[in-house]
Amino acid sequence: MNPNQTVEDESQPSITAMTRRIQRLSIHLTPLPLFQPSPQLNMLTCAKANKLEFDKGSLSSYMRGKYRESQEKVLEFFKSRPYLQTPIEISMNEHRELCMRQLMALVREAKIKPFRYIVEDPAKYFAIAEAVGNIDISLGIKLGVHCSLWGGSVLNLGTKKHRDKYFDGIDNLDYLGCFAMTELHHGELCFHCGLQTIATFDRITDEFIIDTPNDGAIKWWIGNAAVHGKFATVFAKLILTTHDSKGDSDMGVHGFIVPIRDLKTHQTLPGIEIHDCGHKIGLNGVDNGALRFCSVRIPRDNLLNRFGDVSRDGKYTSSLPTINKRFAAMLGELVGGRVGLASSSVGFLKIAVTIAVRYSLLRQQFGPPKQPEVSILDYQSHQHKLMPMLASTYAFHFATRDLVDKYSEIKKTHNEQLVGDVHALSAGLKSYVTSYTAKSLSTCREACGGHGYAAVNRLGSLRNDHDIFQTFEGDNTVLLQQVAGDLLKQYKDKFQGGPLSVTWNYLRESMNTYLSQPNPVTARWESADHLRDPKFQLDAFRYRTSRLLQSAVARLRKHSKTHGSFGAWNRCLNHLLTLAESFIESVILAKFIEAVQNCPDASSRAALKLVCDLYALDRIWNDIGTYRNVDYVAPNKAKAIHKLTEYLSFQVRNIAGELVDAFDLPPYVTRAPLAMKSEAYAQYTQLVGF
């Protein structure tokens, strides 16, 4: 039969056509080799493998972006002033005073004033803050408390009268301030329902009276309060006295500007008690304190009244009708702190990975009989520790940069569509990135062996200083629950035809596809081209998230019938946390893929693609059980993913030195002998007196 002839009866396909279809199907079903590596792909072949060449300068420029000069100005200023550099051994009190001198020098001597960029150019503010944190993270946090929290609350929660009165003093550090939200018995995420500090309006004197009603209401862990702060934004329940049978009216939590020290004498003002929270695990350059208020009177104008105001005759007005809506609006204006922490945490990870990778390339241990010892980074176990971490550092960099850009956009354009998106993303990325970094800092310490335990190599101080990132600006577990709650709302809106946030746009078009039965053909595809296809990778991440979301909804419905909504949430809590993490991983991968595609230099793009593939496939392999349970990945494909992940790890190892160099962290930033490349041991022996 002529294979090109027309088949009149379409219900009876020709034998030739059927054969062609079988042949095409067999291509998908027959395992194909991923690559042709040397036997066993061991450490020796890794060292000899073809090395990807790329332009480090182009990659570094692409990553650093348009604020590179602003960051280098900060670094050069402190590099040229050794007396402003933080020594390894320093007492708590000396560290606090040094941090204050560093901050004053930055603003008054270097003329770098980050506060003005909080509104004008938030992305530039975060870039400067990252560079400042590289000098000393205590300095970065002190700057953040003053500019982003205290200054940001005045700008974002206040009105023109507050900006006119306080802007210059905040900008030039005359009005160094605090952010007094957290109480001894309630954290910052509970302030809409649990904070106990009260601000009662006195109509006779036209003042608010700030009171701490019990010990549990003492403001606790307040940065800049113990020594240097002069003002505080105090969050308290606004109470209006009605003098009738209805009693007092609680209008919800509001922010109030409260002077805590005399501007001239620096003495604590009457009615205010300030106590020192003392020595901490880390960040001892920040003077955390506790504040108690006893009938402290402030003018009515000190109410930050953007979302609610009180008139001279004691009438309350607000454009938002309920306490919860006012709380949500207020919280939405304070997400900048979380954005900054996520970005800063990536900075920690860059430094630690740079130290660990450079040391691992230099350190040699064991090898084949009668042959030279090999680099410890040639061992598969060491690559398994550090190469996925290096890939994650790149992924987090692009994801947090996108978050900063989104935050900057909403501050400039007030794009309401992005507000909810940024709120959920800032909560999720802050939680996910800081948790990952905390674990990675310990891994980097271990990867450097005994030398990693030396204080001079910084890994211990980095780990201790970063540890609190998992707690402040919102406990990570609580923040993930916020993300899960937002996902459930988006799920509900999807099926009720409501609006979806920007990040969840794919839900409407694709969720039904993700929730359908896996394709038995594609589940067996295992070629390297397929596994390295961004579409396969992102589809796999989103499929997992959609499955978790669907099953979470079903479980919540089931348990709510017998346990109520609160009990059902608690019964499903671990499931919901996994859902939130899965969603954030999908966001991170999507932004990484986008960054790879947008990279203008071809060689840099190839390097980023390699790193992105390792990030994606390592995550898929780590959760391979989920994909196997629903037959999204067949056994042969799972094995192929594992092999390809190992191969990519080998390939990334070959350019690991260049990849950390592209972070463009000068020796003054890393400040660890282990990160000094070939000079490491010479530097190290000099430090101990040889």
VMD Tcl script that draws the C-alpha trace (Angstrom):
set ca {
  {0.00 0.00 0.00}
  {1.18 3.48 -0.83}
  {1.78 5.24 2.52}
  {0.58 8.52 0.99}
  {-2.73 7.19 -0.30}
  {-6.04 8.49 1.04}
  {-7.91 6.22 3.40}
  {-11.53 6.30 2.48}
  {-12.78 4.65 5.66}
  {-11.28 6.63 8.55}
  {-12.50 4.08 11.05}
  {-10.10 1.54 9.52}
  {-6.64 3.18 9.54}
  {-4.03 1.61 7.30}
  {-1.41 -0.71 8.70}
  {1.24 1.78 7.59}
  {-0.35 4.69 9.45}
  {-0.73 2.55 12.53}
  {2.91 1.53 12.32}
  {3.99 5.18 12.12}
  {1.99 6.01 15.23}
  {3.49 3.10 17.14}
  {6.98 4.19 16.10}
  {6.36 7.76 17.27}
  {4.90 6.57 20.56}
  {7.87 4.26 21.13}
  {10.19 7.27 20.92}
  {8.48 8.66 24.03}
  {8.31 5.34 25.86}
  {11.84 4.07 25.18}
  {14.37 5.42 27.67}
  {16.96 7.62 25.98}
  {20.40 8.35 27.43}
  {20.53 11.68 29.24}
  {24.08 12.37 28.27}
  {27.28 10.53 27.52}
  {29.46 11.07 30.59}
  {32.66 9.30 31.35}
  {32.20 6.13 33.41}
  {30.85 6.70 36.91}
  {31.05 10.51 36.63}
  {33.31 10.52 39.64}
  {35.30 13.37 41.11}
  {38.21 12.92 38.72}
  {36.11 13.11 35.57}
  {34.33 16.10 37.08}
  {37.61 17.95 37.32}
  {38.38 17.15 33.68}
  {34.91 17.87 32.31}
  {34.33 20.55 29.75}
  {33.97 23.83 31.58}
  {31.34 26.35 30.63}
  {32.97 29.69 29.88}
  {31.05 32.88 30.63}
  {31.69 36.58 31.17}
  {31.76 37.14 34.94}
  {31.67 40.89 34.51}
  {28.51 40.77 32.41}
  {26.81 38.41 34.84}
  {27.80 40.56 37.80}
  {26.49 43.72 36.12}
  {23.22 41.97 35.30}
  {22.78 40.89 38.91}
  {23.86 44.11 40.61}
  {21.59 46.28 38.49}
  {21.43 50.05 38.32}
  {22.29 50.74 41.97}
  {25.77 49.24 41.84}
  {27.45 52.65 42.18}
  {25.38 53.54 45.24}
  {26.40 50.29 46.93}
  {30.07 50.72 46.04}
  {30.03 54.23 47.45}
  {28.94 52.82 50.81}
  {31.55 50.05 50.76}
  {34.39 52.35 49.72}
  {33.51 54.86 52.43}
  {33.87 52.31 55.22}
  {36.82 50.54 53.62}
  {38.78 53.80 53.74}
  {38.02 54.29 57.45}
  {39.42 51.40 59.49}
  {38.31 53.07 62.73}
  {34.70 52.52 61.64}
  {35.16 48.81 60.93}
  {33.77 46.31 63.41}
  {36.48 44.17 65.04}
  {36.06 40.46 65.73}
  {36.17 40.90 69.49}
  {34.04 43.72 70.85}
  {31.86 44.16 73.92}
  {28.13 44.81 73.69}
  {28.40 48.43 74.85}
  {31.34 49.16 72.54}
  {29.48 47.56 69.63}
  {26.42 49.71 70.25}
  {28.45 52.91 70.31}
  {30.40 51.88 67.21}
  {27.15 51.22 65.33}
  {25.88 54.65 66.26}
  {29.13 56.25 65.06}
  {28.92 54.25 61.84}
  {25.36 55.42 61.22}
  {26.22 59.05 61.95}
  {29.26 58.90 59.66}
  {27.21 57.37 56.84}
  {24.58 60.12 56.97}
  {26.55 63.17 58.04}
  {30.04 62.55 56.66}
  {29.42 60.43 53.56}
  {26.20 62.37 52.88}
  {24.37 59.13 52.14}
  {20.82 59.59 53.42}
  {18.80 56.42 52.82}
  {15.63 57.70 54.52}
  {14.66 60.01 51.67}
  {14.54 57.02 49.31}
  {11.87 55.23 51.39}
  {9.25 56.99 49.26}
  {11.24 58.49 46.37}
  {12.98 55.26 45.29}
  {12.43 52.25 47.59}
  {14.59 49.98 45.41}
  {17.54 52.30 45.92}
  {16.89 52.32 49.67}
  {17.02 48.51 49.80}
  {20.22 48.49 47.70}
  {21.90 50.89 50.12}
  {20.58 48.93 53.10}
  {22.07 45.72 51.67}
  {25.48 47.39 51.33}
  {25.24 48.78 54.87}
  {24.39 45.32 56.15}
  {27.55 44.02 54.48}
  {29.55 46.39 56.69}
  {27.93 45.13 59.89}
  {24.47 43.59 60.01}
  {23.87 45.30 63.36}
  {24.37 48.58 61.53}
  {21.95 47.42 58.83}
  {19.29 46.58 61.40}
  {19.82 49.85 63.29}
  {19.43 51.73 60.02}
  {16.32 49.72 59.16}
  {14.66 50.37 62.52}
  {15.28 54.10 62.19}
  {14.49 54.61 58.49}
  {12.11 51.85 57.47}
  {10.18 51.24 60.70}
  {10.17 54.50 62.66}
  {10.57 56.77 59.65}
  {8.39 54.58 57.45}
  {5.56 54.62 59.99}
  {5.61 58.43 60.04}
  {5.54 58.61 56.24}
  {3.08 55.79 55.58}
  {0.69 56.03 58.55}
  {0.84 59.78 59.09}
  {-0.25 62.74 56.98}
  {1.37 65.89 55.62}
  {1.60 67.58 59.02}
  {3.72 64.70 60.32}
  {5.99 64.62 57.29}
  {6.52 68.37 57.47}
  {7.39 68.24 61.17}
  {9.56 65.12 61.37}
  {11.08 64.44 57.94}
  {14.26 66.52 58.28}
  {14.96 65.34 61.82}
  {14.62 61.70 60.79}
  {16.69 62.25 57.66}
  {19.64 63.85 59.50}
  {19.39 61.54 62.59}
  {18.41 64.32 65.02}
  {15.19 62.39 65.68}
  {16.55 58.86 66.01}
  {13.53 56.66 66.55}
  {12.02 53.32 67.52}
  {9.11 51.17 66.40}
  {7.18 50.10 69.51}
  {4.74 47.41 68.46}
  {5.77 44.09 70.04}
  {4.69 43.53 73.65}
  {5.86 41.02 76.21}
  {2.69 38.93 75.76}
  {1.90 39.63 72.10}
  {3.96 39.69 68.93}
  {3.60 42.11 66.06}
  {1.31 39.87 64.01}
  {-1.25 39.97 66.84}
  {-1.45 43.69 67.21}
  {-4.93 44.03 65.75}
  {-6.44 41.77 68.38}
  {-4.03 41.26 71.25}
  {-2.03 44.40 72.04}
  {-2.91 45.88 75.39}
  {-1.23 49.31 75.47}
  {-3.95 51.98 75.49}
  {-4.18 55.58 74.29}
  {-7.15 57.36 75.87}
  {-8.28 60.69 74.45}
  {-8.72 63.51 76.97}
  {-11.10 66.06 75.44}
  {-10.39 68.63 78.13}
  {-6.67 68.92 77.39}
  {-6.83 67.77 73.75}
  {-4.28 65.05 74.47}
  {-3.87 61.30 74.32}
  {-2.79 59.51 77.49}
  {-0.53 56.51 76.80}
  {-0.64 53.76 79.45}
  {0.85 50.31 79.97}
  {-1.97 48.59 81.93}
  {0.03 45.52 83.05}
  {3.43 43.87 82.70}
  {2.29 41.86 79.69}
  {1.76 45.13 77.81}
  {5.37 46.33 78.21}
  {6.81 47.09 74.80}
  {9.62 44.55 74.35}
  {12.60 44.06 72.04}
  {12.30 47.63 70.79}
  {15.32 48.47 68.64}
  {17.15 51.76 69.41}
  {15.20 52.11 72.68}
  {17.80 51.08 75.27}
  {20.37 53.79 74.52}
  {19.95 56.01 71.47}
  {16.27 56.48 70.58}
  {14.51 59.81 71.11}
  {11.09 59.05 69.64}
  {8.94 55.97 69.24}
  {5.95 55.11 67.13}
  {3.84 53.41 69.81}
  {1.01 51.13 68.72}
  {-1.90 51.23 71.15}
  {-5.66 50.80 71.27}
  {-7.36 54.14 70.74}
  {-9.97 54.61 73.48}
  {-12.68 57.28 73.34}
  {-14.49 58.04 76.61}
  {-18.21 58.47 75.98}
  {-19.39 59.34 79.54}
  {-22.64 57.44 79.01}
  {-24.08 53.99 79.60}
  {-22.24 52.60 76.57}
  {-18.88 53.03 78.28}
  {-15.61 53.61 76.48}
  {-15.24 52.93 72.76}
  {-12.28 50.93 71.48}
  {-11.47 52.13 67.95}
  {-8.71 49.59 67.39}
  {-4.93 49.84 67.26}
  {-3.38 53.05 65.95}
  {0.13 54.48 65.82}
  {1.17 57.42 68.02}
  {4.37 59.46 67.99}
  {5.71 59.46 71.55}
  {8.91 61.33 72.56}
  {10.87 59.11 74.98}
  {14.00 61.19 75.67}
  {14.74 64.90 75.92}
  {16.24 66.19 72.67}
  {18.84 68.29 74.48}
  {19.76 66.32 77.61}
  {18.88 62.84 76.30}
  {17.28 62.10 79.68}
  {14.28 59.79 79.83}
  {11.06 61.83 79.85}
  {8.58 61.73 82.77}
  {6.19 58.78 82.87}
  {8.43 56.59 80.70}
  {10.51 53.67 81.96}
  {13.23 52.29 79.72}
  {15.02 49.03 80.45}
  {17.81 47.31 78.56}
  {17.05 43.88 77.06}
  {20.73 43.07 77.49}
  {23.13 40.79 75.64}
  {21.62 38.74 72.80}
  {22.66 35.74 70.71}
  {23.54 38.15 67.91}
  {23.05 41.72 66.68}
  {24.57 43.15 69.83}
  {25.27 46.43 68.08}
  {21.52 47.11 68.24}
  {20.32 48.49 71.60}
  {17.05 46.65 72.19}
  {15.03 47.89 75.11}
  {11.70 47.62 76.94}
  {9.27 50.55 77.34}
  {6.60 51.11 79.99}
  {4.26 54.12 79.88}
  {2.56 55.63 82.92}
  {0.01 58.31 81.96}
  {2.26 59.80 79.30}
  {0.50 62.73 77.64}
  {1.03 63.59 73.97}
  {-0.75 66.16 71.75}
  {-3.70 64.97 69.67}
  {-1.67 65.80 66.55}
  {0.73 62.97 67.45}
  {-1.85 60.43 66.30}
  {-0.72 59.02 62.95}
  {-4.06 59.71 61.33}
  {-3.94 58.50 57.74}
  {-6.52 55.77 58.37}
  {-8.37 57.21 61.36}
  {-8.59 60.59 63.10}
  {-10.05 62.20 66.23}
  {-11.43 65.73 66.14}
  {-11.05 68.36 68.86}
  {-14.44 67.41 70.29}
  {-13.57 63.71 70.42}
  {-15.34 62.47 67.29}
  {-13.69 59.59 65.44}
  {-13.65 59.49 61.64}
  {-12.19 57.01 59.18}
  {-12.56 56.18 55.52}
  {-12.47 52.50 56.55}
  {-15.59 51.28 58.36}
  {-14.23 48.50 60.59}
  {-11.31 47.81 62.92}
  {-10.24 44.87 60.77}
  {-10.18 46.94 57.59}
  {-8.13 49.64 59.32}
  {-5.78 46.94 60.59}
  {-5.37 45.49 57.10}
  {-4.65 48.92 55.61}
  {-2.11 49.69 58.33}
  {-0.40 46.33 57.94}
  {-0.24 46.81 54.19}
  {1.81 49.95 54.70}
  {4.32 48.15 56.92}
  {5.35 45.30 54.62}
  {8.55 47.11 53.66}
  {10.27 45.59 56.68}
  {9.60 42.08 55.40}
  {10.74 43.03 51.92}
  {13.99 44.30 53.40}
  {14.56 41.21 55.54}
  {14.08 38.85 52.59}
  {16.56 40.85 50.54}
  {19.04 41.12 53.41}
  {18.85 37.40 54.09}
  {20.00 36.71 50.53}
  {23.00 38.94 51.28}
  {23.90 36.68 54.22}
  {23.61 33.63 51.97}
  {25.89 35.15 49.31}
  {28.63 35.81 51.86}
  {28.40 32.36 53.47}
  {28.29 30.50 50.15}
  {31.25 32.52 48.88}
  {33.32 31.61 51.93}
  {32.36 27.92 51.82}
  {32.84 27.48 48.06}
  {36.21 29.23 47.93}
  {37.49 27.22 50.87}
  {36.18 23.97 49.35}
  {37.95 24.69 46.07}
  {41.21 25.36 47.88}
  {41.16 22.61 50.51}
  {42.48 19.25 49.33}
  {41.90 15.94 51.06}
  {42.66 12.32 50.02}
  {42.66 11.07 46.44}
  {43.50 8.03 44.29}
  {46.48 5.90 45.40}
  {49.87 7.51 44.68}
  {48.23 10.56 43.13}
  {47.84 14.14 44.37}
  {45.01 14.91 46.78}
  {41.88 16.42 45.28}
  {39.75 19.40 46.16}
  {37.02 18.54 48.65}
  {34.53 20.13 46.27}
  {35.28 17.27 43.87}
  {33.54 14.92 46.28}
  {29.91 14.27 45.44}
  {28.85 14.64 49.07}
  {30.35 18.14 49.26}
  {28.74 19.13 45.99}
  {25.44 17.89 47.36}
  {25.85 20.28 50.29}
  {26.92 23.37 48.41}
  {25.89 23.34 44.74}
  {22.08 23.33 45.25}
  {22.68 26.03 47.86}
  {24.62 28.12 45.35}
  {21.79 27.63 42.84}
  {19.25 28.66 45.49}
  {21.24 31.81 46.23}
  {20.89 32.87 42.61}
  {17.20 31.93 42.59}
  {16.52 33.93 45.77}
  {18.43 36.92 44.41}
  {16.14 37.27 41.40}
  {12.96 36.50 43.37}
  {13.67 39.10 46.06}
  {14.76 41.65 43.45}
  {11.38 41.19 41.77}
  {9.69 41.64 45.17}
  {11.61 44.89 45.73}
  {10.55 46.09 42.27}
  {6.90 45.27 42.97}
  {7.07 47.04 46.33}
  {8.64 50.08 44.68}
  {5.88 50.11 42.10}
  {3.07 50.14 44.64}
  {4.78 52.97 46.59}
  {5.07 55.02 43.41}
  {1.82 54.17 41.62}
  {-0.43 52.92 44.47}
  {-1.45 50.05 42.19}
  {-4.19 48.37 44.22}
  {-3.93 45.18 42.19}
  {-0.36 44.70 43.40}
  {-0.93 45.52 47.09}
  {-2.38 42.15 48.06}
  {0.17 40.40 45.88}
  {3.11 42.11 47.59}
  {1.62 41.48 51.01}
  {1.44 37.72 50.40}
  {4.76 37.53 48.56}
  {6.64 39.51 51.21}
  {5.28 37.22 53.92}
  {6.11 34.08 51.94}
  {9.55 35.07 50.69}
  {10.62 36.47 54.06}
  {9.63 33.21 55.71}
  {11.00 30.83 53.08}
  {14.28 32.62 52.36}
  {15.22 33.33 55.98}
  {14.44 29.74 57.04}
  {16.54 28.37 54.19}
  {19.40 30.76 54.93}
  {19.41 29.86 58.62}
  {19.91 26.17 57.78}
  {22.45 26.97 55.08}
  {24.63 29.03 57.40}
  {25.10 25.96 59.60}
  {25.79 23.82 56.53}
  {28.45 26.28 55.34}
  {30.09 26.20 58.75}
  {30.21 22.41 58.64}
  {31.48 22.44 55.04}
  {34.52 24.42 56.21}
  {35.39 21.89 58.88}
  {37.26 23.07 61.95}
  {38.37 26.28 60.26}
  {34.72 27.26 59.93}
  {34.55 27.36 63.72}
  {37.09 30.18 63.95}
  {35.39 33.50 64.64}
  {37.66 35.23 62.15}
  {35.98 33.29 59.34}
  {32.65 34.90 60.22}
  {30.33 31.93 59.76}
  {29.49 31.82 63.46}
  {28.68 35.53 63.68}
  {26.71 35.39 60.43}
  {24.67 32.50 61.81}
  {24.02 34.22 65.15}
  {23.18 37.60 63.65}
  {20.81 36.06 61.11}
  {19.01 33.73 63.51}
  {16.45 36.33 64.61}
  {15.44 36.94 60.99}
  {13.18 33.92 61.37}
  {11.25 35.71 64.13}
  {11.09 39.47 63.76}
  {8.77 41.17 61.30}
  {6.58 38.11 61.79}
  {7.31 34.55 62.93}
  {7.98 32.42 59.87}
  {5.37 29.79 60.69}
  {2.72 32.47 61.17}
  {3.69 34.18 57.91}
  {3.37 30.92 55.98}
  {-0.15 30.58 57.36}
  {-0.93 34.02 55.93}
  {0.26 32.78 52.55}
  {-1.88 29.64 52.86}
  {-4.88 31.75 53.79}
  {-4.36 33.92 50.73}
  {-4.12 30.84 48.51}
  {-7.41 29.52 49.90}
  {-9.03 32.87 49.17}
  {-7.67 32.83 45.62}
  {-9.02 29.29 45.19}
  {-12.44 30.43 46.31}
  {-12.33 33.47 44.00}
  {-11.30 31.29 41.09}
  {-14.39 29.13 41.31}
  {-16.68 32.07 42.08}
  {-15.31 34.19 39.25}
  {-13.67 36.76 41.51}
  {-10.48 38.73 40.75}
  {-7.13 36.96 41.05}
  {-3.90 38.57 42.20}
  {-1.09 39.01 39.71}
  {0.98 36.07 40.92}
  {-2.00 33.72 40.75}
  {-3.09 34.63 37.23}
  {-2.06 31.18 36.01}
  {-4.66 29.64 38.32}
  {-7.67 30.58 36.22}
  {-6.26 29.27 32.96}
  {-4.36 26.26 34.13}
  {-5.60 24.81 37.39}
  {-8.00 22.37 35.77}
  {-5.12 21.05 33.68}
  {-2.88 20.71 36.71}
  {-5.57 18.84 38.62}
  {-6.35 16.40 35.82}
  {-4.81 12.95 35.69}
  {-1.12 13.01 34.70}
  {-0.37 12.17 31.09}
  {1.00 8.60 31.08}
  {3.20 9.41 28.10}
  {4.86 12.58 29.35}
  {5.22 10.97 32.78}
  {7.82 8.71 31.15}
  {9.71 11.27 29.09}
  {13.25 11.37 30.41}
  {15.44 13.08 27.84}
  {17.70 15.83 29.11}
  {16.05 18.34 26.77}
  {12.65 17.58 28.28}
  {13.84 17.66 31.90}
  {15.67 20.94 31.30}
  {12.66 22.50 29.59}
  {11.46 25.42 31.76}
  {7.86 24.54 30.94}
  {8.23 21.03 32.36}
  {9.93 22.37 35.48}
  {7.41 25.13 36.19}
  {4.46 22.87 35.37}
  {5.78 20.32 37.87}
  {6.10 22.95 40.61}
  {2.64 24.35 39.93}
  {1.08 20.90 39.64}
  {2.33 20.08 43.14}
  {0.98 23.38 44.51}
  {-2.41 22.85 42.88}
  {-2.69 19.29 44.20}
  {-1.79 20.47 47.70}
  {-4.31 23.31 47.47}
  {-7.12 21.06 46.29}
  {-6.47 18.47 49.00}
  {-6.17 21.19 51.66}
  {-9.61 22.52 50.72}
  {-11.10 19.02 50.93}
  {-9.51 18.35 54.32}
  {-10.58 21.70 55.77}
  {-14.17 21.10 54.67}
  {-14.15 17.65 56.22}
  {-12.67 18.66 59.58}
  {-14.65 21.89 59.93}
  {-17.84 19.84 60.26}
  {-16.65 18.26 63.51}
  {-13.94 20.60 64.82}
  {-15.07 24.04 63.66}
  {-12.96 26.40 61.54}
  {-10.21 26.93 64.13}
  {-9.92 23.24 64.94}
  {-9.94 22.29 61.26}
  {-7.17 24.77 60.53}
  {-5.07 23.31 63.34}
  {-5.69 19.75 62.18}
  {-4.48 20.69 58.68}
  {-1.70 23.08 59.75}
  {1.31 21.07 58.56}
  {-0.44 20.50 55.24}
  {-1.08 24.24 54.90}
  {2.54 25.10 55.67}
  {3.70 22.67 52.97}
  {1.23 24.26 50.57}
  {2.59 27.75 51.28}
  {6.20 26.63 50.83}
  {5.31 24.89 47.56}
  {3.67 28.05 46.26}
  {6.67 30.22 47.17}
  {9.01 27.75 45.46}
  {6.87 28.08 42.32}
  {7.15 31.87 42.47}
  {10.92 31.69 42.95}
  {11.37 29.34 39.99}
  {9.14 31.47 37.74}
  {11.23 34.57 38.51}
  {14.47 32.67 37.99}
  {13.33 31.40 34.59}
  {12.28 34.92 33.66}
  {15.68 36.28 34.73}
  {17.48 33.67 32.63}
  {15.43 34.56 29.56}
  {15.99 38.30 30.04}
  {19.76 38.10 30.49}
  {21.27 40.03 27.56}
  {24.67 38.32 27.48}
  {24.57 34.87 25.84}
  {27.39 33.34 27.90}
  {25.92 34.61 31.16}
  {22.52 33.34 30.09}
  {23.98 29.87 29.55}
  {25.52 29.89 33.02}
  {22.26 31.04 34.60}
  {20.33 28.36 32.69}
  {22.61 25.68 34.12}
  {22.15 27.01 37.64}
  {18.39 27.38 37.18}
  {18.07 23.80 35.96}
  {19.93 22.55 39.03}
  {17.65 24.59 41.31}
  {14.49 23.23 39.68}
  {15.46 19.58 39.36}
  {16.99 19.42 42.83}
  {13.68 20.66 44.29}
  {11.72 18.14 42.23}
  {14.00 15.30 43.31}
  {13.76 16.32 46.97}
  {9.98 15.90 46.76}
  {9.98 13.03 44.28}
  {7.66 11.00 46.53}
  {4.85 13.48 45.93}
  {5.22 13.18 42.16}
  {5.50 9.40 42.28}
  {2.42 9.02 44.48}
  {0.21 10.54 41.79}
  {2.14 9.04 38.85}
  {3.18 12.49 37.65}
  {6.66 10.99 37.27}
  {7.20 7.36 36.31}
  {9.99 5.33 37.98}
  {12.34 5.58 35.01}
  {11.79 9.35 34.84}
  {12.46 9.72 38.57}
  {15.76 7.90 38.09}
  {16.60 10.16 35.16}
  {15.88 13.27 37.23}
  {18.23 12.02 39.94}
  {21.03 11.30 37.47}
  {20.62 14.61 35.68}
  {20.59 16.51 38.99}
  {23.90 14.91 39.94}
  {25.34 15.73 36.52}
  {24.23 19.36 36.73}
  {25.74 19.59 40.18}
  {29.06 18.44 38.71}
  {28.79 21.05 35.98}
  {27.98 23.85 38.42}
  {30.95 22.74 40.53}
  {33.22 23.43 37.55}
  {32.18 27.09 37.48}
  {31.42 27.50 41.20}
  {34.37 29.82 41.75}
  {33.29 32.10 38.92}
  {29.66 32.02 40.08}
  {30.52 33.28 43.57}
  {32.91 35.82 42.04}
  {29.92 37.17 40.11}
  {28.33 38.17 43.42}
  {31.04 40.85 43.31}
  {31.69 40.79 47.06}
  {35.04 42.51 47.70}
  {37.40 41.05 50.33}
  {36.36 43.83 52.68}
  {32.82 42.40 52.68}
  {33.61 38.71 53.10}
  {36.45 39.50 55.55}
  {37.23 35.80 56.06}
  {40.65 34.27 55.44}
  {38.90 31.19 54.07}
  {37.44 33.36 51.29}
  {40.80 34.82 50.23}
  {41.33 32.22 47.50}
  {45.00 31.25 47.15}
  {46.10 33.52 50.00}
  {43.78 31.87 52.52}
  {46.32 29.89 54.48}
  {48.87 32.69 54.52}
  {46.23 35.08 55.87}
  {45.06 32.52 58.37}
  {48.49 31.68 59.81}
  {49.33 35.36 60.18}
  {46.21 35.89 62.27}
  {47.31 33.32 64.84}
  {50.82 34.74 65.13}
  {53.03 32.76 62.73}
}
mol new
graphics top color blue
foreach p $ca { graphics top sphere $p radius 0.5 }
foreach p [lrange $ca 0 end-1] q [lrange $ca 1 end] { graphics top cylinder $p $q radius 0.2 }
display resetview
